[in-house]
Amino acid sequence: MESTNNKRATIYFDAQLHKALRLKAAESDRSVSDLVNEAVRLSLSEDAEDLKAISDRVNEPRRSFADFVTELKDTGKL
């Protein structure tokens, strides 16, 4: 860990998940903390992408599921 602004947290893992995480850390010569931080960063990055996609589509017209299914039937796609 390079940052001096690290915060400590207690996290409880499923026993098998913890074992896999420890083995991956040992195999990759990284710490469990590094692996968890990377996973959390990836997850938050994906969330940010999803939120941007939602924001980009906020002005798109909306239609109901029923209307969509009816359109599929009318066009012979169902």
Biopython code that builds the backbone (N, CA, C, O; Angstrom):
import numpy as np
from Bio.PDB.StructureBuilder import StructureBuilder

atoms = [
    (1, "MET", "N", (0.834, -1.176, 0.000)),
    (1, "MET", "CA", (0.000, 0.000, 0.000)),
    (1, "MET", "C", (0.879, 1.238, 0.000)),
    (1, "MET", "O", (1.714, 1.423, 0.885)),
    (2, "GLU", "N", (0.684, 2.064, -0.981)),
    (2, "GLU", "CA", (1.526, 3.224, -1.130)),
    (2, "GLU", "C", (0.960, 4.457, -0.441)),
    (2, "GLU", "O", (1.725, 5.307, 0.014)),
    (3, "SER", "N", (-0.344, 4.573, -0.355)),
    (3, "SER", "CA", (-0.962, 5.772, 0.184)),
    (3, "SER", "C", (-0.835, 5.826, 1.701)),
    (3, "SER", "O", (-0.920, 4.804, 2.382)),
    (4, "THR", "N", (-0.630, 7.029, 2.216)),
    (4, "THR", "CA", (-0.589, 7.202, 3.669)),
    (4, "THR", "C", (-1.957, 7.540, 4.222)),
    (4, "THR", "O", (-2.111, 7.698, 5.433)),
    (5, "ASN", "N", (-2.961, 7.657, 3.350)),
    (5, "ASN", "CA", (-4.323, 7.964, 3.780)),
    (5, "ASN", "C", (-5.191, 6.722, 3.859)),
    (5, "ASN", "O", (-6.410, 6.818, 3.720)),
    (6, "ASN", "N", (-4.605, 5.578, 4.074)),
    (6, "ASN", "CA", (-5.361, 4.336, 4.162)),
    (6, "ASN", "C", (-6.209, 4.315, 5.415)),
    (6, "ASN", "O", (-5.816, 4.844, 6.455)),
    (7, "LYS", "N", (-7.367, 3.705, 5.309)),
    (7, "LYS", "CA", (-8.283, 3.531, 6.434)),
    (7, "LYS", "C", (-8.454, 2.047, 6.694)),
    (7, "LYS", "O", (-8.512, 1.244, 5.763)),
    (8, "ARG", "N", (-8.531, 1.700, 7.936)),
    (8, "ARG", "CA", (-8.710, 0.316, 8.338)),
    (8, "ARG", "C", (-10.204, 0.007, 8.428)),
    (8, "ARG", "O", (-10.997, 0.829, 8.886)),
    (9, "ALA", "N", (-10.567, -1.189, 7.985)),
    (9, "ALA", "CA", (-11.958, -1.642, 8.076)),
    (9, "ALA", "C", (-11.964, -3.129, 8.403)),
    (9, "ALA", "O", (-11.056, -3.864, 8.015)),
    (10, "THR", "N", (-12.968, -3.552, 9.100)),
    (10, "THR", "CA", (-13.145, -4.975, 9.376)),
    (10, "THR", "C", (-14.177, -5.512, 8.405)),
    (10, "THR", "O", (-15.302, -5.016, 8.337)),
    (11, "ILE", "N", (-13.783, -6.533, 7.654)),
    (11, "ILE", "CA", (-14.666, -7.142, 6.667)),
    (11, "ILE", "C", (-14.735, -8.633, 6.962)),
    (11, "ILE", "O", (-13.709, -9.276, 7.183)),
    (12, "TYR", "N", (-15.928, -9.172, 6.967)),
    (12, "TYR", "CA", (-16.112, -10.593, 7.204)),
    (12, "TYR", "C", (-16.413, -11.280, 5.886)),
    (12, "TYR", "O", (-17.411, -10.973, 5.234)),
    (13, "PHE", "N", (-15.550, -12.214, 5.490)),
    (13, "PHE", "CA", (-15.712, -12.960, 4.256)),
    (13, "PHE", "C", (-16.246, -14.348, 4.545)),
    (13, "PHE", "O", (-15.996, -14.911, 5.610)),
    (14, "ASP", "N", (-16.969, -14.888, 3.606)),
    (14, "ASP", "CA", (-17.308, -16.304, 3.634)),
    (14, "ASP", "C", (-15.983, -17.073, 3.694)),
    (14, "ASP", "O", (-15.012, -16.673, 3.053)),
    (15, "ALA", "N", (-15.932, -18.159, 4.447)),
    (15, "ALA", "CA", (-14.676, -18.887, 4.662)),
    (15, "ALA", "C", (-14.019, -19.326, 3.355)),
    (15, "ALA", "O", (-12.807, -19.184, 3.199)),
    (16, "GLN", "N", (-14.795, -19.851, 2.424)),
    (16, "GLN", "CA", (-14.226, -20.312, 1.155)),
    (16, "GLN", "C", (-13.742, -19.144, 0.297)),
    (16, "GLN", "O", (-12.721, -19.249, -0.382)),
    (17, "LEU", "N", (-14.466, -18.050, 0.331)),
    (17, "LEU", "CA", (-14.051, -16.859, -0.404)),
    (17, "LEU", "C", (-12.745, -16.309, 0.170)),
    (17, "LEU", "O", (-11.855, -15.897, -0.575)),
    (18, "HIS", "N", (-12.641, -16.307, 1.477)),
    (18, "HIS", "CA", (-11.414, -15.827, 2.130)),
    (18, "HIS", "C", (-10.227, -16.710, 1.773)),
    (18, "HIS", "O", (-9.128, -16.216, 1.518)),
    (19, "LYS", "N", (-10.453, -18.011, 1.757)),
    (19, "LYS", "CA", (-9.381, -18.935, 1.385)),
    (19, "LYS", "C", (-8.917, -18.672, -0.042)),
    (19, "LYS", "O", (-7.716, -18.617, -0.309)),
    (20, "ALA", "N", (-9.880, -18.509, -0.965)),
    (20, "ALA", "CA", (-9.531, -18.237, -2.359)),
    (20, "ALA", "C", (-8.789, -16.910, -2.486)),
    (20, "ALA", "O", (-7.841, -16.797, -3.263)),
    (21, "LEU", "N", (-9.212, -15.927, -1.738)),
    (21, "LEU", "CA", (-8.563, -14.621, -1.776)),
    (21, "LEU", "C", (-7.125, -14.706, -1.259)),
    (21, "LEU", "O", (-6.217, -14.119, -1.848)),
    (22, "ARG", "N", (-6.921, -15.426, -0.172)),
    (22, "ARG", "CA", (-5.556, -15.600, 0.361)),
    (22, "ARG", "C", (-4.665, -16.333, -0.635)),
    (22, "ARG", "O", (-3.506, -15.963, -0.824)),
    (23, "LEU", "N", (-5.206, -17.378, -1.275)),
    (23, "LEU", "CA", (-4.425, -18.124, -2.263)),
    (23, "LEU", "C", (-4.078, -17.254, -3.465)),
    (23, "LEU", "O", (-2.955, -17.301, -3.967)),
    (24, "LYS", "N", (-5.044, -16.459, -3.926)),
    (24, "LYS", "CA", (-4.771, -15.566, -5.057)),
    (24, "LYS", "C", (-3.719, -14.531, -4.672)),
    (24, "LYS", "O", (-2.842, -14.211, -5.475)),
    (25, "ALA", "N", (-3.798, -14.015, -3.473)),
    (25, "ALA", "CA", (-2.815, -13.033, -3.018)),
    (25, "ALA", "C", (-1.420, -13.655, -2.994)),
    (25, "ALA", "O", (-0.449, -13.030, -3.420)),
    (26, "ALA", "N", (-1.327, -14.861, -2.504)),
    (26, "ALA", "CA", (-0.024, -15.539, -2.431)),
    (26, "ALA", "C", (0.515, -15.826, -3.829)),
    (26, "ALA", "O", (1.703, -15.632, -4.089)),
    (27, "GLU", "N", (-0.341, -16.281, -4.720)),
    (27, "GLU", "CA", (0.090, -16.602, -6.084)),
    (27, "GLU", "C", (0.512, -15.368, -6.869)),
    (27, "GLU", "O", (1.419, -15.432, -7.698)),
    (28, "SER", "N", (-0.147, -14.252, -6.604)),
    (28, "SER", "CA", (0.133, -13.038, -7.367)),
    (28, "SER", "C", (1.133, -12.123, -6.658)),
    (28, "SER", "O", (1.448, -11.038, -7.148)),
    (29, "ASP", "N", (1.625, -12.565, -5.510)),
    (29, "ASP", "CA", (2.583, -11.785, -4.720)),
    (29, "ASP", "C", (2.029, -10.397, -4.406)),
    (29, "ASP", "O", (2.738, -9.393, -4.474)),
    (30, "ARG", "N", (0.746, -10.371, -4.060)),
    (30, "ARG", "CA", (0.073, -9.134, -3.665)),
    (30, "ARG", "C", (-0.602, -9.363, -2.333)),
    (30, "ARG", "O", (-0.774, -10.504, -1.906)),
    (31, "SER", "N", (-0.980, -8.300, -1.684)),
    (31, "SER", "CA", (-1.675, -8.439, -0.400)),
    (31, "SER", "C", (-3.176, -8.615, -0.638)),
    (31, "SER", "O", (-3.708, -8.248, -1.685)),
    (32, "VAL", "N", (-3.828, -9.179, 0.354)),
    (32, "VAL", "CA", (-5.287, -9.302, 0.309)),
    (32, "VAL", "C", (-5.890, -7.905, 0.191)),
    (32, "VAL", "O", (-6.844, -7.702, -0.560)),
    (33, "SER", "N", (-5.343, -6.951, 0.920)),
    (33, "SER", "CA", (-5.841, -5.570, 0.850)),
    (33, "SER", "C", (-5.757, -5.016, -0.569)),
    (33, "SER", "O", (-6.695, -4.369, -1.034)),
    (34, "ASP", "N", (-4.654, -5.260, -1.256)),
    (34, "ASP", "CA", (-4.517, -4.790, -2.641)),
    (34, "ASP", "C", (-5.593, -5.401, -3.528)),
    (34, "ASP", "O", (-6.198, -4.703, -4.342)),
    (35, "LEU", "N", (-5.835, -6.691, -3.375)),
    (35, "LEU", "CA", (-6.838, -7.360, -4.198)),
    (35, "LEU", "C", (-8.241, -6.827, -3.910)),
    (35, "LEU", "O", (-9.027, -6.603, -4.831)),
    (36, "VAL", "N", (-8.547, -6.628, -2.645)),
    (36, "VAL", "CA", (-9.873, -6.120, -2.274)),
    (36, "VAL", "C", (-10.039, -4.687, -2.779)),
    (36, "VAL", "O", (-11.089, -4.340, -3.319)),
    (37, "ASN", "N", (-9.008, -3.850, -2.606)),
    (37, "ASN", "CA", (-9.083, -2.474, -3.104)),
    (37, "ASN", "C", (-9.298, -2.449, -4.610)),
    (37, "ASN", "O", (-10.099, -1.657, -5.108)),
    (38, "GLU", "N", (-8.599, -3.300, -5.335)),
    (38, "GLU", "CA", (-8.762, -3.365, -6.790)),
    (38, "GLU", "C", (-10.187, -3.776, -7.155)),
    (38, "GLU", "O", (-10.787, -3.199, -8.061)),
    (39, "ALA", "N", (-10.726, -4.763, -6.458)),
    (39, "ALA", "CA", (-12.082, -5.232, -6.740)),
    (39, "ALA", "C", (-13.120, -4.147, -6.450)),
    (39, "ALA", "O", (-14.073, -3.977, -7.211)),
    (40, "VAL", "N", (-12.937, -3.423, -5.361)),
    (40, "VAL", "CA", (-13.877, -2.358, -5.012)),
    (40, "VAL", "C", (-13.778, -1.228, -6.031)),
    (40, "VAL", "O", (-14.799, -0.688, -6.457)),
    (41, "ARG", "N", (-12.561, -0.867, -6.423)),
    (41, "ARG", "CA", (-12.396, 0.179, -7.442)),
    (41, "ARG", "C", (-13.088, -0.219, -8.743)),
    (41, "ARG", "O", (-13.773, 0.600, -9.356)),
    (42, "LEU", "N", (-12.916, -1.462, -9.163)),
    (42, "LEU", "CA", (-13.549, -1.951, -10.384)),
    (42, "LEU", "C", (-15.069, -1.882, -10.263)),
    (42, "LEU", "O", (-15.746, -1.430, -11.186)),
    (43, "SER", "N", (-15.598, -2.324, -9.142)),
    (43, "SER", "CA", (-17.041, -2.298, -8.933)),
    (43, "SER", "C", (-17.578, -0.866, -8.962)),
    (43, "SER", "O", (-18.602, -0.602, -9.592)),
    (44, "LEU", "N", (-16.898, 0.050, -8.290)),
    (44, "LEU", "CA", (-17.346, 1.446, -8.277)),
    (44, "LEU", "C", (-17.217, 2.083, -9.657)),
    (44, "LEU", "O", (-18.040, 2.916, -10.038)),
    (45, "SER", "N", (-16.194, 1.698, -10.399)),
    (45, "SER", "CA", (-16.021, 2.203, -11.757)),
    (45, "SER", "C", (-17.171, 1.738, -12.648)),
    (45, "SER", "O", (-17.683, 2.513, -13.456)),
    (46, "GLU", "N", (-17.579, 0.483, -12.505)),
    (46, "GLU", "CA", (-18.713, -0.035, -13.262)),
    (46, "GLU", "C", (-19.994, 0.705, -12.882)),
    (46, "GLU", "O", (-20.819, 1.017, -13.741)),
    (47, "ASP", "N", (-20.151, 0.984, -11.587)),
    (47, "ASP", "CA", (-21.317, 1.752, -11.143)),
    (47, "ASP", "C", (-21.322, 3.134, -11.789)),
    (47, "ASP", "O", (-22.367, 3.607, -12.236)),
    (48, "ALA", "N", (-20.156, 3.783, -11.841)),
    (48, "ALA", "CA", (-20.060, 5.115, -12.445)),
    (48, "ALA", "C", (-20.437, 5.063, -13.924)),
    (48, "ALA", "O", (-21.115, 5.961, -14.423)),
    (49, "GLU", "N", (-20.003, 4.020, -14.623)),
    (49, "GLU", "CA", (-20.361, 3.863, -16.040)),
    (49, "GLU", "C", (-21.868, 3.675, -16.190)),
    (49, "GLU", "O", (-22.482, 4.257, -17.084)),
    (50, "ASP", "N", (-22.462, 2.864, -15.317)),
    (50, "ASP", "CA", (-23.910, 2.642, -15.373)),
    (50, "ASP", "C", (-24.668, 3.939, -15.114)),
    (50, "ASP", "O", (-25.636, 4.244, -15.810)),
    (51, "LEU", "N", (-24.232, 4.699, -14.117)),
    (51, "LEU", "CA", (-24.902, 5.957, -13.798)),
    (51, "LEU", "C", (-24.794, 6.945, -14.957)),
    (51, "LEU", "O", (-25.743, 7.679, -15.233)),
    (52, "LYS", "N", (-23.658, 6.970, -15.632)),
    (52, "LYS", "CA", (-23.488, 7.853, -16.791)),
    (52, "LYS", "C", (-24.421, 7.421, -17.920)),
    (52, "LYS", "O", (-25.037, 8.261, -18.576)),
    (53, "ALA", "N", (-24.522, 6.120, -18.144)),
    (53, "ALA", "CA", (-25.416, 5.627, -19.198)),
    (53, "ALA", "C", (-26.858, 6.000, -18.892)),
    (53, "ALA", "O", (-27.607, 6.379, -19.793)),
    (54, "ILE", "N", (-27.245, 5.896, -17.649)),
    (54, "ILE", "CA", (-28.608, 6.278, -17.254)),
    (54, "ILE", "C", (-28.807, 7.769, -17.479)),
    (54, "ILE", "O", (-29.832, 8.197, -18.010)),
    (55, "SER", "N", (-27.823, 8.549, -17.072)),
    (55, "SER", "CA", (-27.902, 10.003, -17.245)),
    (55, "SER", "C", (-27.993, 10.382, -18.720)),
    (55, "SER", "O", (-28.753, 11.278, -19.088)),
    (56, "ASP", "N", (-27.220, 9.702, -19.563)),
    (56, "ASP", "CA", (-27.230, 9.985, -20.997)),
    (56, "ASP", "C", (-28.579, 9.652, -21.639)),
    (56, "ASP", "O", (-28.938, 10.228, -22.666)),
    (57, "ARG", "N", (-29.324, 8.727, -21.035)),
    (57, "ARG", "CA", (-30.584, 8.274, -21.645)),
    (57, "ARG", "C", (-31.814, 8.865, -20.964)),
    (57, "ARG", "O", (-32.938, 8.477, -21.283)),
    (58, "VAL", "N", (-31.622, 9.789, -20.039)),
    (58, "VAL", "CA", (-32.743, 10.292, -19.250)),
    (58, "VAL", "C", (-33.831, 10.945, -20.110)),
    (58, "VAL", "O", (-35.001, 10.932, -19.728)),
    (59, "ASN", "N", (-33.471, 11.505, -21.241)),
    (59, "ASN", "CA", (-34.459, 12.186, -22.087)),
    (59, "ASN", "C", (-35.037, 11.310, -23.188)),
    (59, "ASN", "O", (-35.817, 11.790, -24.011)),
    (60, "GLU", "N", (-34.669, 10.041, -23.215)),
    (60, "GLU", "CA", (-35.241, 9.144, -24.219)),
    (60, "GLU", "C", (-36.716, 8.907, -23.917)),
    (60, "GLU", "O", (-37.122, 8.884, -22.755)),
    (61, "PRO", "N", (-37.513, 8.732, -24.962)),
    (61, "PRO", "CA", (-38.938, 8.449, -24.720)),
    (61, "PRO", "C", (-39.095, 7.101, -23.999)),
    (61, "PRO", "O", (-38.325, 6.164, -24.207)),
    (62, "ARG", "N", (-40.097, 7.048, -23.165)),
    (62, "ARG", "CA", (-40.360, 5.812, -22.411)),
    (62, "ARG", "C", (-41.597, 5.137, -22.965)),
    (62, "ARG", "O", (-42.513, 5.792, -23.461)),
    (63, "ARG", "N", (-41.610, 3.812, -22.874)),
    (63, "ARG", "CA", (-42.801, 3.076, -23.249)),
    (63, "ARG", "C", (-42.931, 1.879, -22.317)),
    (63, "ARG", "O", (-41.951, 1.388, -21.757)),
    (64, "SER", "N", (-44.134, 1.441, -22.175)),
    (64, "SER", "CA", (-44.399, 0.352, -21.240)),
    (64, "SER", "C", (-43.980, -0.995, -21.834)),
    (64, "SER", "O", (-43.835, -1.146, -23.047)),
    (65, "PHE", "N", (-43.796, -1.938, -20.963)),
    (65, "PHE", "CA", (-43.465, -3.292, -21.388)),
    (65, "PHE", "C", (-44.596, -3.849, -22.255)),
    (65, "PHE", "O", (-44.352, -4.499, -23.272)),
    (66, "ALA", "N", (-45.832, -3.584, -21.837)),
    (66, "ALA", "CA", (-46.988, -4.081, -22.595)),
    (66, "ALA", "C", (-46.975, -3.528, -24.014)),
    (66, "ALA", "O", (-47.231, -4.267, -24.965)),
    (67, "ASP", "N", (-46.679, -2.236, -24.172)),
    (67, "ASP", "CA", (-46.617, -1.638, -25.508)),
    (67, "ASP", "C", (-45.497, -2.271, -26.333)),
    (67, "ASP", "O", (-45.662, -2.516, -27.528)),
    (68, "PHE", "N", (-44.372, -2.530, -25.697)),
    (68, "PHE", "CA", (-43.235, -3.127, -26.388)),
    (68, "PHE", "C", (-43.578, -4.528, -26.889)),
    (68, "PHE", "O", (-43.279, -4.871, -28.032)),
    (69, "VAL", "N", (-44.206, -5.336, -26.034)),
    (69, "VAL", "CA", (-44.591, -6.697, -26.421)),
    (69, "VAL", "C", (-45.635, -6.648, -27.544)),
    (69, "VAL", "O", (-45.584, -7.439, -28.485)),
    (70, "THR", "N", (-46.562, -5.727, -27.433)),
    (70, "THR", "CA", (-47.571, -5.579, -28.491)),
    (70, "THR", "C", (-46.921, -5.226, -29.816)),
    (70, "THR", "O", (-47.307, -5.752, -30.860)),
    (71, "GLU", "N", (-45.936, -4.337, -29.778)),
    (71, "GLU", "CA", (-45.217, -3.974, -31.006)),
    (71, "GLU", "C", (-44.489, -5.179, -31.586)),
    (71, "GLU", "O", (-44.484, -5.368, -32.803)),
    (72, "LEU", "N", (-43.877, -5.992, -30.740)),
    (72, "LEU", "CA", (-43.195, -7.204, -31.222)),
    (72, "LEU", "C", (-44.177, -8.158, -31.896)),
    (72, "LEU", "O", (-43.870, -8.752, -32.930)),
    (73, "LYS", "N", (-45.360, -8.300, -31.299)),
    (73, "LYS", "CA", (-46.381, -9.164, -31.905)),
    (73, "LYS", "C", (-46.863, -8.592, -33.227)),
    (73, "LYS", "O", (-47.009, -9.318, -34.210)),
    (74, "ASP", "N", (-47.109, -7.286, -33.245)),
    (74, "ASP", "CA", (-47.616, -6.642, -34.474)),
    (74, "ASP", "C", (-46.643, -6.723, -35.622)),
    (74, "ASP", "O", (-47.054, -6.781, -36.780)),
    (75, "THR", "N", (-45.353, -6.728, -35.320)),
    (75, "THR", "CA", (-44.331, -6.781, -36.379)),
    (75, "THR", "C", (-43.884, -8.201, -36.677)),
    (75, "THR", "O", (-42.955, -8.413, -37.457)),
    (76, "GLY", "N", (-44.547, -9.183, -36.055)),
    (76, "GLY", "CA", (-44.256, -10.583, -36.329)),
    (76, "GLY", "C", (-42.966, -11.100, -35.692)),
    (76, "GLY", "O", (-42.460, -12.152, -36.082)),
    (77, "LYS", "N", (-42.442, -10.377, -34.731)),
    (77, "LYS", "CA", (-41.210, -10.816, -34.081)),
    (77, "LYS", "C", (-41.488, -11.752, -32.902)),
    (77, "LYS", "O", (-40.574, -12.361, -32.345)),
    (78, "LEU", "N", (-42.754, -11.851, -32.538)),
    (78, "LEU", "CA", (-43.173, -12.814, -31.510)),
    (78, "LEU", "C", (-44.239, -13.723, -32.079)),
    (78, "LEU", "O", (-44.732, -14.609, -31.380)),
]
sb = StructureBuilder()
sb.init_structure("model")
sb.init_model(0)
sb.init_chain("A")
sb.init_seg("    ")
for serial, (resi, resn, name, xyz) in enumerate(atoms, 1):
    if name == "N":
        sb.init_residue(resn, " ", resi, " ")
    sb.init_atom(name, np.array(xyz, "f"), 0.0, 1.0, " ", f" {name:<3s}", serial, name[0])
structure = sb.get_structure()
